[in-house]
């Protein structure tokens, strides 16, 4: 498994901002339920209280769906 730089990890609020949403972390749970191809988090601990995504995964998904240019 490749190592991930911790600077490339985003929490739900940061993912929301990257996607041009409100910055509200809850918006990402809506995206996760709405879009089957939404990237899986690379870290999910404590029953989902600590959930982090790899920036490159989110950016690639956003580009492929036209949400990021």
Secondary structure, DSSP 8 states (H G I E B T S, - for coil): -----GGGEE-HHHHHHHTTS-S-THHHHHHHHH-TTS---SEEEGGGTEEEEEHHHHHHHHHHTTS--
